[in-house]
Structures are given as C-alpha cells and as structure tokens.
Amino acid sequence: MRKVLPVLAVLPFLVSGCIGTATSIVKAPFQVAGKAVDWTTTSQEEADRNYGKKMRKQEAEEGKQRKELAKRCKKNPQRSECGQYQGYRAGY
C-alpha cells in the first residue's frame, strides 16, 4: 500500500499531458470544418464590398452610354433617340 500511494500522487501530473493531447485531437475535426465553412461562405462585409464594386461598374457603364448619346444628339438633334434617355440604368 505504501508503494501505491506515491504513484497515485504523481498520476495526475502524468495524465494531464495525455488529456491535453486527447482534447486537441478531438477538437481538430471541428476546427477544420469551421475553417472550411469560413472559406466557402461570404461575410456581410465582403458581400457589401462586392455589391458596391458591382454598382460602381454599372454606373460607369451608364455614364459612358449617356456621354455617347449626348455626343450623337449634339451632332444630329433630330434623331429619334434624342428624347429622354432610355438606355442602361444602374441597379435595374
């Protein structure tokens, strides 16, 4: 009994390293799955940034078309397309 008592006193220190390793092994698949979800989903900030970029591109296209129309109408104001602008509108 006297030999068993010192072993029992040291046992928690020996097992604590094993518990930490076992915990990290158990957590690893969940951490990997979490990373995969982060990579495949779009955050709200990223979605807003992408939407803003898309709208700026559309507005630039609309501006180009309006300039071209204004240039054509300045040369020949009698054209049928020289009324109210009916071309591309960003966001529609």
Secondary structure, DSSP 8 states (H G I E B T S, - for coil): -TTHHHHHHHHHHHHHHHHHHHHHHHHHHHHHHHHHHHHHS--HHHHHHHHHHHHHHHHHHHHHHHHHHHHHHHH-TTSGGGSS--S--TT-
